[in-house]
Amino acid sequence: MSGGRRPASRGVRILCLGLAVLLVCALGSIVLGRHGSPDAGSTGTVTSGSDSSRRSTDADRSESSAYPGLEASGIPTPGDWSRQEGYRLVVEDGRARLPQTESESSVDPLEGGYGVIDTALATLDALLDPTADDQTWAEHVLDSLGVDGGGREHPVSDAPRWWWAERRFTPATLCSAPDDPYVQGQYRGGCTDDDAWDDDGGKAIAEAGMFDTTSTDFPVPDGLALDSTTNPQDTVSRAYGVVSVPMDDGIWHVTVYCPATLDGPAVDRNGSELASFDGVDEAWTVHGLTGFGTADRPCVTVEVTVGGQKPFWWFGDES
């Protein structure tokens, strides 16, 4: 994906996905794109407010299963384990502040599928869905993808639909895989001595808690003011999340962009941004050093890389 590549229009992209399915039926071959060798306690102000709306990608899904792609592939479906967490604010007399004592401080799960892991799961559900017709499948895949912070699209692997449909969630892949350079500190406590997996499947799915910003190249959004004496990646990387999912062909990485993160919005339990704190008795804000989604400005998947592929934002050593 060179910087000069111009993204195709939505209509052309849907047509291309449909043609890929037809070509595979005719030729019986598979082509994989780029598949190869093999702040808690901080101080500061809290902002609020946005009128953006969340896109729905499953309004016309089959009623037979809420998550046909995840269930077919064996990937755990969304639940408490995948929910986004928020850092609780202290709300008093119509104003909010950051906690000042340990008793005031807590990190709590929030409702709504606006966070990094739930967003990644929604895209994988679309990609791996074996039940929809070809046109609907292509539309769901494209509807689950968006642009990065620089306004660029990143084409998903050009593997044909039957290849996606055959993929299976394989936690044991972690047990024999080298350390993940993109999602460091991945849990491998479920690995047995014979490289099998003996733990909850959700524990095999990891979210990057931070990035090695000496090896990342996330785009800088237009208009974002940055200190020229510091590495811009230290700031812009915080608007992204990366989820690793062990599959039968290797570890997949889903990169998610969360535009609300850098604003530090205040939200209610359902993830809706708060324009004021009048009549509000509880609120939460960004927790951690990576992407945070809201109901008004949800996270959106910008890239899916399968086993052996390198995310667009990484240029460091992969060893």
C-alpha positions in Angstrom: 0.0 0.0 0.0 2.0 3.0 -1.2 1.1 6.5 -0.1 0.0 7.4 -3.6 -2.6 4.7 -4.0 -6.0 6.3 -4.5 -8.9 4.4 -2.7 -11.5 3.1 -5.0 -15.1 4.3 -4.8 -17.6 2.4 -2.7 -19.4 1.1 -5.7 -16.2 -0.2 -7.3 -15.1 -1.8 -4.1 -18.4 -3.7 -3.7 -18.1 -4.8 -7.3 -14.5 -6.0 -6.8 -15.5 -8.0 -3.7 -18.3 -9.6 -5.7 -16.1 -10.4 -8.6 -13.5 -12.0 -6.3 -16.1 -14.5 -5.2 -17.1 -15.3 -8.8 -13.5 -15.6 -9.9 -12.7 -18.1 -7.1 -15.7 -20.2 -8.1 -14.4 -20.3 -11.7 -10.7 -20.7 -11.0 -10.6 -22.5 -7.7 -7.5 -20.5 -6.6 -6.6 -18.3 -3.7 -4.7 -15.0 -3.7 -3.7 -13.3 -0.5 -2.9 -9.6 -0.5 0.5 -8.9 1.3 0.5 -12.5 2.7 4.0 -13.8 2.7 7.1 -14.4 4.8 5.6 -15.7 7.0 -3.7 7.9 32.3 -4.8 7.1 35.4 -4.0 9.8 38.0 -3.1 12.5 35.5 -4.5 16.0 35.7 -6.1 18.1 33.0 -9.4 19.3 31.7 -12.2 17.2 30.5 -14.0 18.1 27.3 -17.4 17.0 26.1 -19.8 17.1 23.1 -20.1 15.8 19.6 -23.0 15.2 17.2 -21.6 12.4 15.0 -23.7 9.3 14.7 -22.7 5.7 14.8 -23.0 3.6 11.7 -25.1 0.4 12.0 -23.5 -2.5 10.2 -26.0 -5.3 11.2 -29.5 -3.9 10.6 -30.3 -6.5 8.1 -28.4 -9.4 9.5 -29.9 -12.9 9.5 -32.2 -13.4 12.5 -30.9 -16.9 13.0 -27.7 -15.7 14.7 -26.6 -12.4 16.1 -23.0 -13.1 15.3 -22.9 -15.6 12.4 -19.3 -15.0 11.4 -17.9 -15.1 14.9 -19.9 -18.3 15.8 -18.9 -20.0 12.5 -15.2 -19.4 13.1 -15.3 -20.0 16.9 -14.3 -16.5 17.9 -15.9 -15.6 21.3 -18.9 -13.3 20.9 -19.0 -9.9 22.6 -19.7 -9.8 26.3 -18.4 -8.6 29.6 -14.9 -9.7 28.5 -14.8 -7.4 25.5 -16.4 -4.3 27.0 -14.6 -0.9 27.0 -13.6 0.5 30.3 -13.7 4.1 31.4 -12.0 6.1 34.1 -14.5 7.3 36.6 -14.7 11.1 37.2 -15.9 12.7 40.4 -19.1 14.8 39.6 -20.1 17.4 42.1 -22.5 20.4 41.8 -22.6 20.2 38.0 -18.8 20.0 37.5 -16.5 17.1 37.0 -12.9 16.5 38.1 -10.4 13.8 38.1 -10.1 11.6 41.2 -7.6 12.8 43.8 -7.6 9.9 46.2 -7.5 6.1 45.8 -11.0 5.8 47.2 -12.4 8.0 44.5 -10.5 6.3 41.7 -12.0 3.4 39.8 -12.0 1.9 36.3 -15.4 0.6 35.3 -16.9 -1.3 32.2 -19.1 0.8 30.0 -22.2 -0.2 28.0 -22.4 -0.1 24.2 -20.1 -1.7 21.5 -18.1 1.5 20.8 -14.7 0.4 22.1 -11.7 -1.2 20.4 -12.4 -4.9 20.9 -16.1 -4.8 20.2 -15.4 -2.8 17.0 -12.8 -5.3 15.9 -15.2 -8.2 16.6 -17.9 -6.5 14.5 -15.6 -6.4 11.5 -14.5 -10.0 11.9 -18.1 -11.0 12.2 -18.8 -9.4 8.8 -15.7 -10.9 7.1 -16.3 -14.4 8.4 -20.1 -14.6 8.0 -20.9 -17.6 5.8 -24.7 -17.0 5.8 -25.3 -13.8 3.8 -25.5 -13.7 0.1 -22.4 -12.4 -1.8 -23.7 -8.8 -2.3 -24.9 -8.4 1.3 -21.6 -9.9 2.6 -19.5 -7.4 0.5 -21.7 -4.5 1.8 -21.4 -5.6 5.4 -17.6 -5.9 5.1 -17.3 -2.4 3.6 -19.7 -0.9 6.1 -17.6 -2.2 8.9 -14.5 -0.4 7.6 -13.6 3.3 7.7 -10.6 5.7 7.2 -7.7 6.3 9.5 -6.8 9.6 11.2 -5.3 10.9 8.0 -8.4 10.1 5.9 -6.8 7.1 4.1 -8.4 3.7 3.4 -6.5 0.5 3.8 -7.8 -2.3 1.6 -8.5 -5.6 3.4 -6.7 -8.7 2.2 -7.9 -9.7 -1.2 -8.5 -13.3 -0.2 -11.7 -14.7 -1.7 -14.8 -15.3 0.4 -14.4 -19.0 0.7 -11.0 -18.5 2.3 -12.5 -16.3 5.0 -15.3 -18.8 5.6 -12.8 -21.6 6.2 -10.8 -19.7 8.9 -11.1 -20.9 12.5 -10.2 -19.3 15.8 -7.2 -21.2 17.2 -6.0 -20.0 20.6 -3.2 -22.6 20.6 -1.5 -20.6 17.8 -0.3 -18.3 20.6 1.6 -21.2 22.2 4.0 -21.7 19.3 4.0 -18.2 17.8 6.9 -15.8 18.5 6.3 -12.8 20.7 3.9 -10.4 19.0 5.8 -7.1 18.1 2.5 -5.2 17.6 0.6 -6.3 20.7 3.2 -6.7 23.5 2.6 -8.6 26.7 0.0 -10.9 25.2 -1.4 -13.4 27.7 -0.1 -16.9 27.2 -1.0 -18.4 30.5 -3.4 -20.7 28.9 -0.7 -22.6 27.0 0.1 -26.2 28.2 3.4 -27.9 28.0 2.4 -29.5 24.7 1.4 -26.1 23.2 -2.4 -26.6 23.6 -4.7 -23.9 24.9 -6.4 -24.6 28.3 -8.2 -21.4 29.2 -11.1 -19.1 28.2 -11.0 -18.2 24.5 -11.5 -14.5 25.3 -8.1 -14.4 27.1 -6.4 -15.3 23.8 -7.7 -12.1 22.2 -5.5 -9.2 23.3 -5.6 -5.4 22.9 -2.5 -3.3 22.7 -2.1 -1.4 25.9 0.5 1.0 24.4 2.7 1.2 21.4 6.4 1.3 20.7 6.2 4.8 19.2 9.8 4.6 17.8 8.5 2.0 15.4 5.0 3.4 14.4 3.9 5.7 11.7 0.3 6.5 12.5 -1.0 9.5 10.4 -1.3 12.9 12.0 -4.9 14.3 11.6 -5.1 17.6 9.8 -5.3 20.5 12.3 -3.8 18.7 15.2 -1.4 20.9 17.1 1.7 19.1 18.3 4.8 20.1 20.2 7.6 20.1 17.6 10.1 19.0 20.2 8.4 15.7 20.9 7.7 12.6 18.8 4.2 13.1 17.3 3.6 9.4 17.5 3.5 9.7 21.3 0.2 11.6 20.8 -1.4 10.3 17.6 -0.9 6.6 18.5 -3.3 7.0 21.5 -6.2 7.4 19.1 -5.7 3.8 17.8 -6.2 0.4 19.2 -4.9 -2.9 17.9 -6.6 -6.3 18.6 -4.7 -9.6 18.0 -6.7 -12.7 17.3 -5.0 -16.1 17.0 -6.4 -18.0 14.0 -5.5 -21.2 12.1 -3.2 -19.4 9.7 -1.4 -17.2 12.3 -2.2 -14.2 14.4 -4.5 -11.6 12.9 -4.4 -7.9 13.8 -7.3 -5.6 13.6 -6.4 -1.9 13.7 -9.1 0.4 15.0 -9.2 4.3 14.9 -11.0 6.1 17.7 -11.3 9.8 16.9 -12.7 10.8 20.2 -9.7 9.7 22.2 -7.5 12.7 22.0 -10.3 15.1 23.1 -10.7 13.3 26.5 -14.5 13.3 26.3 -16.7 12.7 29.4 -19.4 10.0 28.8 -22.2 8.4 30.7 -22.5 4.7 31.4 -23.9 4.1 27.9 -21.0 5.8 26.2 -22.8 9.0 25.2 -20.8 12.2 25.4 -21.9 14.7 28.0 -22.3 18.3 26.9 -22.7 19.4 30.6 -22.8 17.8 34.0 -26.1 19.4 35.1 -28.3 16.7 36.6 -25.5 14.2 36.2 -24.2 12.2 39.2 -21.6 10.0 37.4 -19.3 10.2 34.4 -16.3 8.5 32.9 -13.5 9.4 30.6 -10.6 7.9 28.6 -8.8 5.1 30.3 -5.4 3.9 29.2 -3.0 4.9 26.4 -4.9 3.6 23.4 -8.2 4.1 21.6 -11.5 5.1 23.4 -14.8 5.1 21.6 -18.1 6.9 22.3 -21.6 6.6 21.1 -21.2 9.9 19.3 -17.8 9.1 17.9 -17.4 5.3 17.9 -14.2 3.5 17.0 -14.0 2.2 13.4 -11.9 -0.5 12.0 -9.4 0.7 9.4 -7.4 -2.4 8.6 -7.4 -6.2 9.1 -4.2 -8.1 8.5 -4.1 -11.9 8.5 -1.3 -14.3 9.4 2.0 -13.1 7.9 0.9 -9.6 7.1 2.3 -6.3 8.5 0.0 -3.5 9.7 0.2 -0.3 7.7 1.5 1.7 10.7 4.5 -0.5 11.6 8.0 0.0 10.3 10.1 -1.5 13.1 11.8 -4.8 13.7 9.4 -7.7 13.7 11.7 -10.1 15.5 
